[in-house]
């Protein structure tokens, strides 16, 4: 899709290219949200096993990938 957007840009079809790029961005943002959730869940699992040291990097990643998620940030700060 990126190549298609690039070809459209070369042809001066900016609106069409923008729509394609918006679709790409939306898909990537979903992956990042999923990755943050998985890191958080992994951290929670470590915490349930009383392995806070192992949980910390996963809490940190969850907070980095989803900085607007207050729950992730608070969990990271408390670990």
VMD Tcl script that builds the backbone (N, CA, C; Angstrom):
set m [mol new atoms 237]
animate dup $m
set s [atomselect $m all]
$s set {name element resname resid chain x y z} {
  {N N UNK 1 A 0.811 -1.185 0.000}
  {CA C UNK 1 A 0.000 0.000 0.000}
  {C C UNK 1 A 0.861 1.258 0.000}
  {N N UNK 2 A 1.997 1.201 0.670}
  {CA C UNK 2 A 2.877 2.368 0.707}
  {C C UNK 2 A 3.382 2.719 -0.689}
  {N N UNK 3 A 3.699 1.699 -1.461}
  {CA C UNK 3 A 4.171 1.941 -2.831}
  {C C UNK 3 A 3.083 2.571 -3.673}
  {N N UNK 4 A 1.856 2.086 -3.468}
  {CA C UNK 4 A 0.727 2.646 -4.206}
  {C C UNK 4 A 0.540 4.115 -3.847}
  {N N UNK 5 A 0.645 4.419 -2.564}
  {CA C UNK 5 A 0.531 5.813 -2.127}
  {C C UNK 5 A 1.652 6.647 -2.738}
  {N N UNK 6 A 2.854 6.093 -2.763}
  {CA C UNK 6 A 3.981 6.805 -3.367}
  {C C UNK 6 A 3.758 7.088 -4.844}
  {N N UNK 7 A 3.209 6.104 -5.552}
  {CA C UNK 7 A 2.929 6.292 -6.978}
  {C C UNK 7 A 1.876 7.371 -7.177}
  {N N UNK 8 A 0.891 7.400 -6.311}
  {CA C UNK 8 A -0.149 8.423 -6.409}
  {C C UNK 8 A 0.419 9.813 -6.117}
  {N N UNK 9 A 1.315 9.878 -5.169}
  {CA C UNK 9 A 1.965 11.163 -4.860}
  {C C UNK 9 A 2.747 11.649 -6.065}
  {N N UNK 10 A 3.474 10.735 -6.708}
  {CA C UNK 10 A 4.241 11.098 -7.909}
  {C C UNK 10 A 3.343 11.642 -9.013}
  {N N UNK 11 A 2.096 11.169 -9.043}
  {CA C UNK 11 A 1.150 11.622 -10.063}
  {C C UNK 11 A 0.375 12.859 -9.618}
  {N N UNK 12 A 0.671 13.342 -8.424}
  {CA C UNK 12 A -0.013 14.526 -7.926}
  {C C UNK 12 A -1.393 14.247 -7.358}
  {N N UNK 13 A -1.702 12.987 -7.103}
  {CA C UNK 13 A -3.013 12.610 -6.568}
  {C C UNK 13 A -2.909 12.521 -5.040}
  {N N UNK 14 A -2.798 13.677 -4.442}
  {CA C UNK 14 A -2.521 13.750 -3.011}
  {C C UNK 14 A -3.679 13.274 -2.147}
  {N N UNK 15 A -4.895 13.579 -2.517}
  {CA C UNK 15 A -6.054 13.152 -1.724}
  {C C UNK 15 A -6.152 11.625 -1.682}
  {N N UNK 16 A -5.986 10.991 -2.825}
  {CA C UNK 16 A -6.042 9.527 -2.882}
  {C C UNK 16 A -4.898 8.911 -2.085}
  {N N UNK 17 A -3.715 9.474 -2.222}
  {CA C UNK 17 A -2.556 8.974 -1.478}
  {C C UNK 17 A -2.771 9.154 0.019}
  {N N UNK 18 A -3.355 10.267 0.407}
  {CA C UNK 18 A -3.619 10.531 1.818}
  {C C UNK 18 A -4.572 9.515 2.417}
  {N N UNK 19 A -5.592 9.131 1.664}
  {CA C UNK 19 A -6.542 8.128 2.157}
  {C C UNK 19 A -5.855 6.780 2.393}
  {N N UNK 20 A -4.979 6.415 1.479}
  {CA C UNK 20 A -4.242 5.157 1.628}
  {C C UNK 20 A -3.331 5.218 2.847}
  {N N UNK 21 A -2.635 6.333 3.000}
  {CA C UNK 21 A -1.738 6.481 4.151}
  {C C UNK 21 A -2.524 6.475 5.459}
  {N N UNK 22 A -3.714 7.066 5.468}
  {CA C UNK 22 A -4.563 7.038 6.663}
  {C C UNK 22 A -4.939 5.603 7.028}
  {N N UNK 23 A -5.211 4.781 6.038}
  {CA C UNK 23 A -5.540 3.370 6.281}
  {C C UNK 23 A -4.341 2.628 6.874}
  {N N UNK 24 A -3.168 2.898 6.323}
  {CA C UNK 24 A -1.949 2.259 6.823}
  {C C UNK 24 A -1.721 2.640 8.285}
  {N N UNK 25 A -1.856 3.917 8.579}
  {CA C UNK 25 A -1.643 4.408 9.946}
  {C C UNK 25 A -2.627 3.759 10.909}
  {N N UNK 26 A -3.886 3.671 10.515}
  {CA C UNK 26 A -4.909 3.066 11.387}
  {C C UNK 26 A -4.571 1.616 11.712}
  {N N UNK 27 A -4.111 0.869 10.716}
  {CA C UNK 27 A -3.736 -0.531 10.947}
  {C C UNK 27 A -2.546 -0.632 11.900}
  {N N UNK 28 A -1.564 0.239 11.708}
  {CA C UNK 28 A -0.379 0.202 12.559}
  {C C UNK 28 A -0.707 0.591 13.997}
  {N N UNK 29 A -1.612 1.553 14.160}
  {CA C UNK 29 A -1.989 1.958 15.510}
  {C C UNK 29 A -2.699 0.824 16.242}
  {N N UNK 30 A -3.497 0.036 15.527}
  {CA C UNK 30 A -4.158 -1.110 16.148}
  {C C UNK 30 A -3.127 -2.126 16.629}
  {N N UNK 31 A -2.083 -2.318 15.835}
  {CA C UNK 31 A -1.034 -3.264 16.225}
  {C C UNK 31 A -0.298 -2.778 17.475}
  {N N UNK 32 A -0.057 -1.482 17.541}
  {CA C UNK 32 A 0.637 -0.927 18.699}
  {C C UNK 32 A -0.219 -1.078 19.949}
  {N N UNK 33 A -1.519 -0.828 19.829}
  {CA C UNK 33 A -2.417 -0.982 20.974}
  {C C UNK 33 A -2.443 -2.438 21.437}
  {N N UNK 34 A -2.445 -3.345 20.496}
  {CA C UNK 34 A -2.437 -4.770 20.824}
  {C C UNK 34 A -1.116 -5.158 21.482}
  {N N UNK 35 A -0.035 -4.638 20.976}
  {CA C UNK 35 A 1.278 -4.924 21.553}
  {C C UNK 35 A 1.358 -4.393 22.979}
  {N N UNK 36 A 0.856 -3.207 23.209}
  {CA C UNK 36 A 0.848 -2.637 24.566}
  {C C UNK 36 A 0.036 -3.520 25.505}
  {N N UNK 37 A -1.130 -3.945 25.057}
  {CA C UNK 37 A -1.995 -4.800 25.872}
  {C C UNK 37 A -1.302 -6.123 26.196}
  {N N UNK 38 A -0.617 -6.697 25.221}
  {CA C UNK 38 A 0.087 -7.963 25.461}
  {C C UNK 38 A 1.235 -7.796 26.441}
  {N N UNK 39 A 1.972 -6.700 26.335}
  {CA C UNK 39 A 3.037 -6.440 27.309}
  {C C UNK 39 A 2.452 -6.278 28.707}
  {N N UNK 40 A 1.342 -5.548 28.789}
  {CA C UNK 40 A 0.713 -5.363 30.094}
  {C C UNK 40 A 0.259 -6.702 30.677}
  {N N UNK 41 A -0.371 -7.515 29.848}
  {CA C UNK 41 A -0.832 -8.822 30.327}
  {C C UNK 41 A 0.327 -9.704 30.775}
  {N N UNK 42 A 1.440 -9.620 30.062}
  {CA C UNK 42 A 2.624 -10.402 30.459}
  {C C UNK 42 A 3.143 -9.916 31.802}
  {N N UNK 43 A 3.150 -8.610 31.977}
  {CA C UNK 43 A 3.589 -8.045 33.249}
  {C C UNK 43 A 2.682 -8.496 34.385}
  {N N UNK 44 A 1.395 -8.490 34.144}
  {CA C UNK 44 A 0.447 -8.922 35.165}
  {C C UNK 44 A 0.677 -10.388 35.542}
  {N N UNK 45 A 0.964 -11.196 34.554}
  {CA C UNK 45 A 1.239 -12.603 34.827}
  {C C UNK 45 A 2.485 -12.770 35.696}
  {N N UNK 46 A 3.531 -12.031 35.359}
  {CA C UNK 46 A 4.728 -12.068 36.204}
  {C C UNK 46 A 4.411 -11.600 37.627}
  {N N UNK 47 A 3.602 -10.577 37.734}
  {CA C UNK 47 A 3.244 -10.060 39.064}
  {C C UNK 47 A 2.493 -11.107 39.873}
  {N N UNK 48 A 1.607 -11.838 39.226}
  {CA C UNK 48 A 0.883 -12.901 39.922}
  {C C UNK 48 A 1.816 -13.995 40.424}
  {N N UNK 49 A 2.974 -14.115 39.780}
  {CA C UNK 49 A 3.973 -15.110 40.173}
  {C C UNK 49 A 5.005 -14.514 41.136}
  {N N UNK 50 A 4.727 -13.283 41.602}
  {CA C UNK 50 A 5.631 -12.568 42.505}
  {C C UNK 50 A 7.007 -12.350 41.870}
  {N N UNK 51 A 7.002 -12.103 40.582}
  {CA C UNK 51 A 8.245 -11.847 39.837}
  {C C UNK 51 A 8.218 -10.414 39.307}
  {N N UNK 52 A 8.135 -9.469 40.236}
  {CA C UNK 52 A 8.001 -8.046 39.879}
  {C C UNK 52 A 9.179 -7.562 39.035}
  {N N UNK 53 A 10.358 -8.086 39.310}
  {CA C UNK 53 A 11.533 -7.672 38.538}
  {C C UNK 53 A 11.355 -8.029 37.054}
  {N N UNK 54 A 10.774 -9.170 36.778}
  {CA C UNK 54 A 10.522 -9.578 35.394}
  {C C UNK 54 A 9.348 -8.814 34.786}
  {N N UNK 55 A 8.422 -8.382 35.629}
  {CA C UNK 55 A 7.245 -7.648 35.152}
  {C C UNK 55 A 7.589 -6.228 34.713}
  {N N UNK 56 A 8.546 -5.631 35.377}
  {CA C UNK 56 A 8.861 -4.216 35.148}
  {C C UNK 56 A 9.101 -3.842 33.690}
  {N N UNK 57 A 9.934 -4.580 32.939}
  {CA C UNK 57 A 10.154 -4.177 31.535}
  {C C UNK 57 A 8.873 -4.231 30.703}
  {N N UNK 58 A 7.984 -5.142 31.041}
  {CA C UNK 58 A 6.734 -5.254 30.290}
  {C C UNK 58 A 5.770 -4.116 30.650}
  {N N UNK 59 A 5.736 -3.747 31.922}
  {CA C UNK 59 A 4.943 -2.571 32.297}
  {C C UNK 59 A 5.472 -1.327 31.586}
  {N N UNK 60 A 6.803 -1.213 31.533}
  {CA C UNK 60 A 7.421 -0.057 30.877}
  {C C UNK 60 A 7.047 -0.016 29.397}
  {N N UNK 61 A 7.135 -1.151 28.722}
  {CA C UNK 61 A 6.784 -1.203 27.292}
  {C C UNK 61 A 5.310 -0.859 27.074}
  {N N UNK 62 A 4.445 -1.392 27.916}
  {CA C UNK 62 A 3.016 -1.096 27.780}
  {C C UNK 62 A 2.777 0.406 27.906}
  {N N UNK 63 A 3.427 1.023 28.886}
  {CA C UNK 63 A 3.267 2.466 29.083}
  {C C UNK 63 A 3.866 3.265 27.930}
  {N N UNK 64 A 4.958 2.783 27.359}
  {CA C UNK 64 A 5.577 3.479 26.222}
  {C C UNK 64 A 4.710 3.381 24.972}
  {N N UNK 65 A 4.170 2.210 24.708}
  {CA C UNK 65 A 3.370 2.012 23.506}
  {C C UNK 65 A 1.997 2.662 23.598}
  {N N UNK 66 A 1.482 2.815 24.813}
  {CA C UNK 66 A 0.164 3.429 24.997}
  {C C UNK 66 A 0.255 4.496 26.090}
  {N N UNK 67 A 0.951 5.594 25.817}
  {CA C UNK 67 A 1.176 6.602 26.858}
  {C C UNK 67 A -0.103 7.278 27.352}
  {N N UNK 68 A -1.163 7.209 26.594}
  {CA C UNK 68 A -2.428 7.807 27.024}
  {C C UNK 68 A -3.223 6.889 27.949}
  {N N UNK 69 A -2.777 5.656 28.100}
  {CA C UNK 69 A -3.476 4.709 28.956}
  {C C UNK 69 A -2.989 4.909 30.397}
  {N N UNK 70 A -3.800 5.568 31.172}
  {CA C UNK 70 A -3.428 5.882 32.547}
  {C C UNK 70 A -3.223 4.626 33.389}
  {N N UNK 71 A -4.027 3.611 33.122}
  {CA C UNK 71 A -3.903 2.358 33.871}
  {C C UNK 71 A -2.522 1.740 33.676}
  {N N UNK 72 A -2.010 1.725 32.446}
  {CA C UNK 72 A -0.675 1.189 32.184}
  {C C UNK 72 A 0.388 2.019 32.884}
  {N N UNK 73 A 0.245 3.344 32.816}
  {CA C UNK 73 A 1.241 4.225 33.413}
  {C C UNK 73 A 1.279 4.078 34.942}
  {N N UNK 74 A 0.100 3.987 35.552}
  {CA C UNK 74 A 0.048 3.827 37.008}
  {C C UNK 74 A 0.634 2.474 37.411}
  {N N UNK 75 A 0.295 1.432 36.674}
  {CA C UNK 75 A 0.844 0.105 36.980}
  {C C UNK 75 A 2.360 0.115 36.884}
  {N N UNK 76 A 2.879 0.783 35.883}
  {CA C UNK 76 A 4.336 0.878 35.720}
  {C C UNK 76 A 4.952 1.655 36.894}
  {N N UNK 77 A 4.327 2.749 37.251}
  {CA C UNK 77 A 4.911 3.573 38.325}
  {C C UNK 77 A 4.855 2.871 39.686}
  {N N UNK 78 A 3.892 1.975 39.863}
  {CA C UNK 78 A 3.776 1.261 41.133}
  {C C UNK 78 A 4.647 0.005 41.201}
  {N N UNK 79 A 5.202 -0.393 40.079}
  {CA C UNK 79 A 5.982 -1.636 40.088}
  {C C UNK 79 A 7.430 -1.400 40.472}
}
mol reanalyze $m
mol bondsrecalc $m
mol representation Tube
mol addrep $m
